[in-house]
Amino acid sequence: MKQIPMTSRGAEQLREELEYLKSVRRPKIIADIAQAREHGDLKENAEYHAAREQQGFCEGRIQEIEAKLSNAQIIDITKMSNNGRVIFGATVSLLNLDTEDEVSYRIVGDDEADFKQNLISVNSPIARGLIGKEADDVVVIKTPGGDVEYEILKVEYI
């Protein structure tokens, strides 16, 4: 299987979700199914079918999380010495050379990515363009709206 890069915080979030699904969500669904069975004929019992569908989603998510965690390559950026290079897990401050806007992104795994919180996937075009670069480098990122030039202001391993 292919290794999945993940920050230590991302792995912890997946473990928390897995624990919630196994200890809270799964028992509630089982109780819902048992209660729906008491209502009689299962062929026309909407509550029963809805609970079984929820059970399928829950079990599928549990399997997905367990597979990701078993193949995770957890990278703790805080334990690495900062050599100024953009790597997985780094927080990068950028200056858009066209608009003079400053923005900061943290490069994370696919599951952790949340653009609204400035967490970008390592597989995103921005991250791919930044990986391996250093502070004061100018990079051109291809976006759907055209090429955008950024200057790397700061690279932090936090």
N, C-alpha and C positions, 0 to 999 in steps of 0.2 A: 504494500500500500504506500501511497505517496504521503510524505510528511506534510503536515499542515502547520505553517508558522503561526504562532499565537503569543501574545504578551501574557505575562503572569496574571495581570488583572483580567484579561479576557478568559483565561482558563478558570479563574476563580468564579467569574460570573456564570460560566457554563456549569461548573460544579454546583453552584447555588441553585440554578434552574433545575438541574437533574435531581437534586435533593428535594426540592419543592414538588416536582412531578411525581416522584416516587412516594413521598411521605404524606402529601396533602391531596394532590389532584387525583392520583390513581385510586386511593381508598374512597374518595367522594364519588367518583364515577361508578365504582363497584356497588356502593350503597344505592346510587340512583338506579342502576340496572336491577338490583334486587327489589327495590320499591316498585319499579315499573312492571316487573314480572307478576307482582301481586294483583295487578289490575286485570289479569286474565289473558284473553286471546292475544298472542304476540304478533299475529299477522297484521292486525289493524291498530297496534299500539304505538302511537307516534312517540310517546315518551321513551319507550324501550328502544326504538330505532335511533332516536336522537342520542341517547346515552351510549349505545353501541358505537355510533359514529364518533362521538367524543373519545371513547375508549381507543378507537383506532388511531385517531390523531395523537392522543397522548402517548400510546405505545410506540408509534412511529417516531415521535420527537425524542423519546427516551433512547431509542436505538440510534438515532442520528447523533445525539450528544455523546453517547458512549463511544461511538465510532470515531468521532472527532477527537475526543480526549485520548483515546488509545493511540491515535496517529499524530497527536500534537507534538510539535517541536516548540517547547516553551522557551521564549527568549526574554531574559530579564535584563533590560537595557541599563538599569541602574548599577549593575555589577560590572559594567564594561568601562574602560577608560575612554574618555571623549577625545577622539583624534580629529574632530571637526568634520568628519565624513558623514553623509546622510546614509543611514542604514535602517533596517526594520526596527521599529519601536522609537525612533528618534522623533523629536519635536522640532519642526523646521519653521522659522519665521521668514516670510517672503515679502518682497516689495514688487507689486505689479508695476512695471516700468511704463505702461501706457496710462494708467489711471492714478498712479502714485498711492494706491491703497496698500496697506499692510495687512497681512493675514498670517495666521499660524496654524499649521497642520501637524497632527501626530500620525505617523504611518503605523497601521495596525493590521491584524488579520482580517479576512473577509467577514467573519462573524461579528467582529467588533466594530466594523465601519459604521459611522453615523455622521454624515456630512454636516448636519445641523450642529453637531458638537465638535466639528473640525477634526474628526477621526476619519482618515481616509484609508481605503484598502490598499495593501501593498501591490495589488494587481490593477489599481486605477491608473489612468494615463498620467495624472500628476505625479503620483508616487514613482511610477516607472521612470519618469523623466528626471526625478530628483535623486534616486538611489545612486550612490557612488560619487555624487558631487560634493563640494565643500563650500564653506562660507565664502562670500564674495564672488562666487561663480554666477554667471548669467545663463539661465536655461530657457529654452523655447519649448513650451508645452502645446501640443496639438489638441485643440478642443473643437467641438462641433461648430462653434462660432468663429473659428479661425485660430491662427497661432497667437499665443500669448507669451510675452517675455517676462520672466521673473528674475529678480536678483535675490540670492540667498543671503539673508542678513545674519542669521544665527542658527546654529545646530546645537540642540541640547539633548542630553541623554537623561531624561527625568522620568 
